[in-house]
Amino acid sequence: MVPIHYHGRTGDSSKARQGGAQSSIPCARKKNTVPPIKIVLRRYTSNGALANENFAEDQDVYQLCLLHDGTPSFLFKTKENMDTYLKNNYSAREADAAEEPQNEHKRELVSAAANGMEQLFRKHGMLYRAAGKEDSEGVGIQPWACGLYVSGDAEHVARSLLFFDAFLKWRARQPDMNVAKPQVELYNHSKINFDTLKQVPKECFWSFPATANAPAEAHVFSIPPPGGAKVLKMTLQIGEEDHEEITPMCTGATYLINRKVPGFNGEWFTEDGEESSRGTGVFWMIKSEPINVNDERAQEQWMEMMTDFKHLPIFVTLPEDVESEAMTTFLEFVRGCPNLRFQ
């Protein structure tokens, strides 16, 4: 992961520890009228290979959704500004790294950083994603929203947050901003306990509000998924002959999960749902065998399927005009799955 170089943890100064005036804290030097930056952290999946082909199969992936309502926004042109920050911050170390032939990792890091954010992130299991103006997938992607995906464990996430914190401090000093570094509110929807980690933001600018107060617009589909433009979607279709059976059918971002989720098989279909061969006007769908909602194992079968999907976020369309009481009960159970978002 990216080693973070903190140039003085101002909130942990000796005067602060001794109970004296905290004159070295930036927010004491400048009046901080900048709205807080909000980060919503959640685990995205427990199998990175289902999220992005560059992520490891045996590692978790976390999503960090970034929000800022300030004008100007600290998140405006984030990629371009991060590229500038990395090139400026690491170019001075390039000569030092070249003089240390035994430190191959450091040379690779400096070289990657000097070439910009994408190359550095790729080396360390990170991915930046930003939305455009339109929500072409119809799942609630927020205009111009951005965020990070981090593959790894809690330490990887903590270091990513420290990297973002260091970037914010640099960004606040730039001529087009020239403001105090904003407070960062981290809404932790994951099971990571930051109190047990050593490398976490400890300055006065960070706070950890209750997750119940997280902004509603920062849901799991508010930024584009890590695998590309397409979102994984699932339609639950009630059987035409047996109204007590329901078939899960997936479209959209299926190429990473194809042949990796047991019980799901892929076929080409027309828009009318007829099986077809590959060609114009058809789409790829993977679907499982039907689940009989009267089966006492129906809910257990569903949870086994969610486990096979490694709790990957799925945008779900439920059937309308449900007449069966058993089907209604089953669908209410489905609605309780935290990794699902419904149309």
Residue pairs with C-beta under 8 A, 6 or more apart in sequence:
1 124
1 125
1 152
1 155
1 156
1 159
1 160
2 109
2 120
2 124
2 126
2 159
2 160
2 163
3 109
3 159
4 159
4 162
4 163
4 165
4 166
4 199
5 166
6 162
6 166
8 24
9 202
9 203
10 24
10 25
10 26
10 203
10 204
11 22
11 25
11 202
11 203
11 204
11 205
12 202
12 203
13 22
13 24
13 25
15 21
15 22
15 23
15 24
16 22
16 24
16 25
22 28
22 204
23 29
25 203
25 204
26 169
26 172
26 180
26 181
27 180
27 181
27 183
27 204
27 205
29 180
30 179
30 180
31 180
32 179
32 180
32 181
32 182
32 183
33 179
34 70
34 74
34 179
34 180
34 181
34 182
35 68
35 69
35 70
35 182
36 68
36 182
36 183
36 184
36 185
36 207
37 66
37 67
37 68
37 74
37 75
37 168
37 182
37 183
37 184
37 185
38 66
38 67
38 68
38 184
38 185
38 187
38 214
38 215
38 218
39 64
39 65
39 66
39 67
39 161
39 164
39 184
39 185
39 186
39 187
40 63
40 64
40 65
40 67
40 187
40 189
40 214
40 215
40 218
41 62
41 63
41 64
41 65
41 157
41 186
41 187
41 188
41 189
41 190
41 192
42 62
42 63
42 65
42 189
42 190
42 220
43 60
43 61
43 62
43 63
43 189
43 190
43 191
43 311
44 51
44 60
44 61
44 62
44 63
44 149
44 220
44 226
44 312
44 313
45 51
45 60
45 61
45 310
45 311
45 312
45 313
46 60
46 310
46 311
47 57
47 58
47 310
47 312
48 55
48 56
48 57
48 58
48 59
48 60
48 61
48 125
48 151
49 55
49 56
49 57
49 256
49 260
50 256
50 257
50 260
50 309
50 310
50 312
51 61
51 149
51 151
51 225
51 226
51 227
51 256
51 312
52 61
52 127
52 149
52 151
52 226
52 227
52 256
53 227
53 256
54 122
54 127
55 61
55 125
55 151
55 226
56 125
56 151
59 125
59 151
59 152
59 153
60 151
60 152
60 153
61 149
61 150
61 151
61 226
62 149
62 150
62 156
62 157
62 190
62 192
63 147
63 148
63 149
63 220
63 223
64 147
64 148
64 149
64 150
64 157
64 160
64 161
64 164
65 145
65 147
65 218
65 220
65 222
65 223
66 75
66 78
66 145
66 146
66 147
66 148
66 164
67 75
67 145
67 215
67 217
67 218
68 74
68 75
68 182
70 182
72 176
72 177
74 168
74 171
74 172
74 177
74 182
75 146
78 128
78 130
78 146
79 117
79 128
79 130
81 167
81 171
81 174
82 117
82 128
82 167
83 116
83 117
85 167
85 170
85 171
86 113
86 114
86 116
86 117
86 120
87 113
87 114
87 116
88 170
89 113
89 170
90 109
90 110
90 113
90 114
91 114
93 110
94 110
94 111
94 114
97 103
97 106
97 107
97 109
97 110
97 111
98 107
100 106
100 107
108 123
109 120
109 123
112 119
112 120
112 122
112 123
113 120
117 128
118 128
120 126
121 127
121 128
124 156
125 150
125 151
125 152
125 156
126 148
126 149
126 150
126 151
126 160
127 148
127 149
127 150
127 151
127 226
128 146
128 147
128 148
129 146
129 147
129 148
129 149
129 223
129 224
129 225
129 226
130 144
130 145
130 146
130 147
130 223
130 224
131 141
131 142
131 143
131 144
131 145
131 146
131 222
131 223
131 224
132 143
132 144
133 143
133 144
134 143
135 141
135 142
135 143
136 229
137 221
137 229
137 230
137 231
137 252
137 315
139 221
139 231
139 233
139 315
139 341
140 219
140 221
140 222
140 341
141 221
141 222
141 223
141 224
142 217
142 222
142 223
145 217
145 222
145 223
146 223
147 222
147 223
148 160
148 164
149 226
150 156
150 157
150 160
154 192
154 193
154 197
155 197
155 199
157 190
157 192
158 192
158 194
158 197
158 199
158 200
159 199
161 186
161 200
161 201
162 199
162 200
162 201
165 184
165 201
165 203
165 205
165 206
168 181
168 182
168 184
169 181
171 177
172 178
172 179
172 180
172 181
172 182
181 205
182 205
183 205
183 206
183 207
184 201
184 205
184 206
184 207
185 207
185 208
185 209
186 206
186 207
186 208
186 209
187 208
187 209
187 211
187 213
187 214
187 215
187 218
188 194
188 208
188 211
189 211
189 214
194 200
194 208
219 341
220 313
220 339
220 341
221 231
221 313
221 315
221 341
225 231
225 232
225 253
225 313
227 253
227 255
227 256
228 253
230 252
230 253
231 252
231 253
231 315
232 250
232 252
232 253
232 254
232 257
232 312
232 313
232 314
232 315
233 250
233 251
233 252
233 314
233 315
233 316
233 317
234 248
234 249
234 250
234 314
234 315
234 316
234 317
234 340
235 248
235 249
235 250
235 251
235 316
235 317
236 246
236 247
236 248
236 249
236 316
236 317
236 318
236 319
236 331
236 334
237 246
237 247
237 249
237 319
238 245
238 246
238 319
238 322
238 327
239 245
239 246
239 247
239 290
242 290
242 292
243 323
243 324
243 327
244 292
244 293
244 294
244 324
244 326
244 327
245 290
245 291
245 292
245 293
246 290
246 291
246 293
246 319
246 327
246 330
247 287
247 288
247 289
247 290
247 291
248 287
248 288
248 291
248 305
249 285
249 286
249 287
250 257
250 264
250 285
250 286
250 287
250 314
251 283
251 284
251 285
252 315
254 266
254 284
254 285
254 286
257 264
257 286
257 309
257 312
258 264
258 266
258 286
259 266
261 286
261 305
261 308
261 309
262 308
263 288
263 289
263 305
263 308
264 286
264 287
264 288
265 286
265 287
265 288
266 284
266 285
266 286
267 275
267 284
267 285
267 286
267 287
268 275
268 276
268 277
268 278
268 279
268 282
268 283
268 284
268 285
269 275
269 276
269 282
269 283
269 284
269 285
270 276
270 281
270 282
271 281
271 283
276 282
288 305
291 298
291 301
291 302
291 330
292 298
293 324
293 326
293 327
293 329
293 330
294 326
295 301
298 330
299 330
299 333
302 330
302 333
302 334
302 337
306 337
306 339
309 339
311 338
311 339
312 339
313 339
313 340
313 341
314 339
314 340
314 341
315 340
315 341
315 342
315 343
316 334
316 340
316 341
316 342
316 343
317 342
317 343
318 331
318 334
318 335
318 342
318 343
319 327
319 331
322 328
322 331
334 340
335 342
